[in-house]
Amino acid sequence: MASIDSLTERYLAPLTTAPPIDAGRSEWTPLIDGCEYLPALAESIAGTGGGDHLFVLGLQLDPDVDLRGRDPSAPDWEPIRLTLAAAAAREVDVRVILAGSVFTGGMPFRVGPFVGNVETARDLRTTSAPGRDGEPPPLADRVLLDWSGHRLGSNHQKAVVVTRGDELEAYVGGMDIAAGRWDGPPHESMRRGDAAWGWHDAAQRLRGPAAERVWEVARDRWREAASLPARPAWYREAGFGRLNPERVPPDPGPPPDTAELGPFDQRIQILRSYGPWKQHPPPPAPRRGWTHLPEGGVHEVFEALAHAIDAARHYVYIEDQYFREYPGGDSRFELYGRLRDAAAR
């Protein structure tokens, strides 16, 4: 049987910007479906207190979803907007980034896939902490719409970073915090028309240096979104206002010192993907580069996938919601040729 070191060398890309994390100091735990992921997230958040951190990155967020799957009619129902507001009220550093596009805000109709995020951001910013009606909403300056990247929207990162004292955890994967994601086998609990329907997906919980890497990704996203130029937004109940708050918390800095973990017999690589331009408005407006990310973007995901496919000897398995090119893509980063070569082997 191959050793973990030989497998690491063969299948994990030797990237200088995202080297495989060695020494087995990181822990990776798969969480299958929302029925495992969302309650685990609830447990992590419940243990936070003053001086801890909670960063949420999402394509979308349902402000009324209960992380424990409880229905709004239940007496102990707790929507995520109250969960986040309560954490901020106990002096947890809460920061939320929702995806946008160049079309987000600015007009009373919505163009593109991010229909609800403008209203979700306002909902979170105006939610009072439980039992603290009359006090300033604790999330007023802690929710950003990130419309950087390709004009159609590109920031689909779905991650949560939590610190509790000297513990640091990060959750990454395919699921947003939304009611439709709270599902499990046999995935027939919801309906779409007359047909049974469900959501099968996965997330990963990371601890150790791997979680520190996710912190750095969240930090980059916050700094880039916070440095976007001001722009207006139309809110259904409030009319025109700012898309993002005028003043937001500063750079969260590097990850805090955490307890040593391990050893674990695992090797982990945390990968990022960003296009070459931060601001990509319709012509003739000029494109602008990133403020903090590398010039030309980041292509670690492609490099890692290409490396693993090229190393395959017997088997390649791909499971993805989409496997096609979209407008704005670059033929340099296609995988089809590599898959054909692998099949020929």
SVG drawing of the C-alpha trace seen along z (x, -y; Angstrom):
<svg xmlns="http://www.w3.org/2000/svg" viewBox="-48 -57 55 59">
<polyline fill="none" stroke="black" stroke-width="0.4" points="0.0,0.0 1.3,-3.5 2.4,-5.7 0.6,-9.0 3.8,-10.8 4.0,-9.1 0.3,-9.8 0.8,-13.4 3.7,-13.8 1.8,-12.2 -1.6,-13.7 -1.4,-17.1 0.0,-19.9 3.4,-21.4 2.0,-25.0 4.2,-27.6 1.1,-29.7 -0.8,-26.7 1.5,-23.9 0.1,-20.7 -0.1,-21.1 2.4,-18.7 3.2,-17.0 -0.4,-15.8 -1.3,-18.8 -4.7,-19.5 -7.9,-17.6 -10.5,-17.1 -14.0,-15.8 -16.6,-15.3 -20.2,-16.4 -22.6,-14.8 -25.8,-16.8 -27.3,-19.7 -28.6,-17.6 -25.0,-17.0 -23.5,-20.3 -25.9,-22.9 -26.3,-21.5 -22.5,-21.2 -22.3,-24.9 -24.9,-25.7 -22.8,-24.0 -19.7,-25.9 -21.4,-29.3 -23.2,-28.5 -19.8,-28.2 -18.5,-31.6 -18.1,-34.6 -16.4,-38.0 -13.2,-38.2 -14.1,-35.3 -14.7,-35.4 -17.3,-34.3 -16.9,-34.9 -19.5,-33.8 -19.0,-33.7 -21.8,-32.6 -23.4,-32.8 -26.6,-33.4 -28.0,-33.2 -31.6,-32.6 -32.0,-34.9 -34.8,-32.8 -33.2,-29.4 -32.8,-27.6 -29.4,-25.8 -31.0,-23.0 -33.8,-22.5 -36.6,-23.7 -39.8,-25.1 -40.9,-28.7 -43.9,-27.3 -41.7,-25.7 -41.4,-27.6 -37.6,-27.4 -37.2,-28.4 -34.0,-30.6 -33.4,-32.1 -29.8,-32.6 -30.3,-36.4 -31.0,-36.2 -28.1,-33.7 -25.7,-36.1 -27.1,-39.2 -26.9,-37.4 -23.2,-36.5 -22.4,-40.0 -24.1,-41.3 -21.9,-39.2 -18.9,-40.8 -18.1,-38.1 -16.4,-39.6 -19.1,-38.7 -18.5,-39.4 -20.8,-38.3 -20.0,-38.5 -22.7,-37.7 -22.0,-37.4 -23.0,-40.0 -22.4,-41.0 -21.8,-44.2 -25.6,-44.5 -26.2,-44.2 -28.1,-47.1 -28.4,-50.5 -31.8,-49.9 -35.3,-48.8 -35.2,-45.6 -32.7,-42.8 -30.4,-41.5 -28.5,-38.3 -28.6,-35.4 -28.2,-37.3 -31.8,-38.4 -32.2,-38.2 -28.8,-39.2 -29.4,-43.0 -32.6,-42.5 -30.9,-39.8 -28.0,-42.2 -30.5,-44.9 -32.4,-42.3 -29.2,-41.2 -28.1,-44.8 -31.4,-45.9 -32.0,-42.8 -31.8,-43.6 -30.2,-41.1 -32.7,-39.0 -33.9,-40.8 -32.2,-44.1 -34.9,-45.9 -34.2,-49.6 -30.4,-49.1 -28.4,-49.7 -28.5,-46.6 -25.2,-44.8 -24.7,-43.8 -25.3,-47.2 -21.8,-47.6 -20.8,-43.9 -22.5,-42.6 -20.9,-43.3 -22.1,-42.6 -19.1,-41.6 -19.5,-42.4 -15.8,-42.0 -14.7,-39.7 -16.5,-38.8 -19.5,-41.1 -21.9,-38.1 -20.7,-37.3 -17.9,-34.9 -17.6,-34.7 -19.3,-31.5 -17.1,-30.6 -19.1,-29.0 -17.2,-29.0 -17.6,-29.7 -14.7,-30.4 -15.2,-30.2 -12.9,-30.8 -13.7,-29.8 -10.8,-30.8 -7.7,-29.0 -9.8,-26.8 -10.2,-27.6 -12.5,-25.7 -13.4,-26.3 -16.2,-24.9 -16.0,-24.8 -18.0,-23.0 -20.9,-23.3 -23.8,-24.3 -25.1,-27.8 -27.0,-28.5 -30.4,-28.2 -33.6,-26.3 -33.5,-24.1 -30.1,-22.7 -31.4,-21.3 -32.0,-17.8 -30.8,-14.2 -31.5,-10.7 -33.6,-9.7 -33.9,-13.3 -37.6,-13.2 -38.8,-15.6 -39.3,-18.6 -41.5,-19.1 -40.9,-20.8 -44.3,-20.8 -45.7,-17.3 -42.3,-15.6 -40.3,-14.8 -37.1,-16.8 -34.1,-17.1 -30.6,-18.6 -27.6,-16.2 -24.3,-18.0 -21.3,-18.0 -19.2,-20.2 -15.9,-19.7 -14.8,-20.8 -11.2,-21.8 -9.0,-22.3 -5.4,-23.3 -3.3,-25.0 -5.9,-24.1 -8.4,-26.3 -5.8,-29.1 -5.6,-29.0 -9.4,-29.4 -9.1,-32.4 -6.7,-34.0 -9.1,-33.5 -11.9,-35.1 -9.5,-37.9 -8.7,-38.5 -12.4,-38.6 -13.2,-41.1 -10.4,-43.4 -11.3,-43.3 -15.0,-43.8 -14.4,-46.6 -12.3,-48.5 -14.8,-48.4 -16.1,-51.9 -19.3,-53.1 -22.5,-52.5 -26.2,-52.9 -28.8,-50.2 -32.5,-50.1 -34.3,-48.5 -37.9,-47.6 -38.9,-49.1 -36.3,-51.9 -35.8,-53.1 -32.3,-54.1 -29.4,-53.8 -25.8,-52.6 -25.1,-49.1 -22.4,-48.6 -21.9,-50.5 -19.7,-53.6 -17.5,-52.4 -16.8,-48.7 -14.5,-46.9 -10.9,-46.9 -8.7,-44.1 -9.2,-41.2 -5.4,-40.5 -3.8,-37.1 -5.4,-34.1 -5.0,-34.1 -2.7,-31.7 -4.5,-28.4 -3.8,-25.2 -1.5,-22.6 -3.4,-19.6 -2.6,-16.1 -0.8,-14.3 -3.4,-13.2 -2.7,-10.8 -4.1,-13.3 -2.7,-15.7 -4.7,-18.7 -4.5,-21.5 -6.6,-24.6 -7.1,-26.1 -8.4,-29.4 -9.7,-30.6 -10.0,-34.3 -10.2,-35.8 -7.7,-38.4 -9.8,-41.5 -11.4,-42.9 -13.7,-45.3 -15.0,-44.1 -17.7,-46.6 -19.4,-46.6 -17.4,-48.5 -16.2,-51.1 -15.5,-51.5 -11.9,-50.3 -11.2,-47.0 -9.3,-47.3 -7.0,-44.8 -7.2,-43.4 -6.2,-45.5 -4.7,-42.7 -4.8,-39.6 -2.0,-38.8 -2.0,-40.6 -3.5,-38.4 -5.7,-36.4 -5.3,-33.0 -5.6,-29.6 -4.8,-27.1 -8.0,-25.1 -7.2,-24.5 -3.6,-23.7 -4.5,-21.1 -7.2,-19.5 -4.9,-19.3 -2.1,-17.8 -4.3,-15.1 -5.9,-14.2 -2.4,-14.0 -1.3,-11.7 -4.3,-9.3 -3.4,-5.7 -6.8,-3.9 -9.7,-6.1 -11.0,-9.6 -14.4,-10.5 -16.1,-13.9 -19.3,-15.0 -20.3,-18.6 -23.4,-20.6 -22.0,-22.0 -19.3,-20.8 -19.2,-23.3 -17.6,-26.5 -19.3,-29.8 -19.0,-33.3 -15.7,-34.9 -13.9,-31.6 -10.3,-31.0 -9.3,-28.0 -6.0,-27.9 -7.9,-26.5 -10.0,-23.8 -9.8,-20.2 -11.3,-18.4 -8.0,-17.7 -6.5,-16.3 -9.5,-14.0 -9.2,-12.7 -5.5,-12.0 -6.4,-10.2 -9.0,-8.0 -6.4,-7.2 -4.1,-5.9"/>
</svg>
